[in-house]
C-alpha cells in the first residue's frame, strides 16, 4: 500500500474495517469500478456514508486491479473531491498507469525471485497532473 495522503489512507482503513468498498470489490470481482457521485451510489452504502461524513470526497475512485506475475495483487485507487470528476480520457490514462505499476511490481523475467518494489506513491503522485484527477 502506498497512499499519497491521509484521505487515501483513511479510505483504505474504512474499506477494511467495514468489509466493503470499491477497492475490495475490484480485487474480488476482477472489475474496475467507478463512482461518479458518492452521494447517489448505492453499491457500498456503509462505506459511502462514512466517507461522506468524514471526508470532502465526492467522486471517489477508479480502482484498477493490478496483477503481478508472481500472484500478488493490488489496486490503483484514484480519488476526487468533485462529483463526475473522471471522464474517458482520465480512465484511459489511469488504465495505462495501472499497467505500468503492475509491470514495475512484477518480478524480472530472468528470475523467479520477485524483486523488492520501491515505494511508488511519490513518483506516481508527481507524475499525474492535479488538473487531470
N, C-alpha and C positions, 0 to 999 in steps of 0.2 A: 504494500500500500504506500502511496506517495501523495498524500493530499497537498494541495497548493495553498490552502488557507484553512482557518478554523471552521468555516461553514462546510467545506468539503469533508473535513474530519468528522464534524457533528452528523452529517448525513450518513456517513458510513456507520457510525456508532448507533444511530437511530434505527437503521435498517437491521442491524444485527440484534439489537435489543428487542425490536418488535417482531422480528422474524418475517418481515415483509418489506417490499420496496422494489423499485425498478432494477436495481443492480442485482439483487438476489434472484429476481425473476429472469433477468438476462442470462445469468450464469446457468440456472437450472433449465430454462426453456430453450436456450441456444438462439435467442431472438434479441435484436436491438430494439429497445423501447424508447419512445419519445413522448414526453409530457409537454404539450403545448401550453396548458394553463393548469397549474396545480390546484387552483380553486374549483375547477369543474371536473377534473379527472377522478374517476371512481374506482380505479383498479386497485389501489393501495390506500384505503381510507384512513387507517390509523397513522400510517406514515405521513400522508398528506396533511392531516390535522396537526400533527406535531411540528412538521416543517413550517407550516403556515403560522403557527403560534410562536415559534422560536426564531425564525429567520426571515429576512426580506427576500426570499426566493420565490419566484412566480412561475417561470418557465423552466422546469427543472433540468432535464438532462437528456442526453443521448448516450445511454450506456452501450458500449460496444464490447462484446465478448472477445477477449484476447486468448489465443491458443498458442502455446509453445509446443514444439515437437516432443519435448520430454514429458508432456502430460499436464503441466501446470496451467492453470487458467487464471484469468483476472478480467477486469472490465475497465474500460476508459469511460469515466463519467464526466460530463460537462454540465455546468450549471449557469443559469442566467437569472437576473433579478427582474426581468420583464417578461410578460406572457408572450407567447408566439415568437420567441427570440431566434429560434433555429429554422432555417429555410433549406431548400435543396442544396444550395451551394455550401452552407456550413456543414450539412450532413455529408456531402461528398468529401470535403476537406477532412472531416473527422474520421471518415472511413479510411482514408489514406494514412492519416496519423496513427490510427489504431493498428493498421497493418505494419507500419514501421516500428511501433513499440513492440508488437508481438515478435517481430524478427529480431529486435535488439535483445529481447528476453529469452530467445531460443538459444540452445547450445550451438557451438560451431559445428559445421557439417563434418569436420575431420575427426571429431571425437565424440564419444557417447557421454562424456562427463560434462554436465552443464557448467557454464562459466558463471561467475558471480556477477550479477547485474549491479551496475552503479545506480544510485538513486537518479531517477529521470525527471522528477517533478519540476526541478528548477529549469533545466534546459527546455522542457516541453512548455512550461508556462511562459518562458521568454519567447518561444518561437511562434506562439499563437497571438495574433493581434487582438487587443482588447475590444476593438470595434466589431470584430467578427463574431465573438461569442459573448 
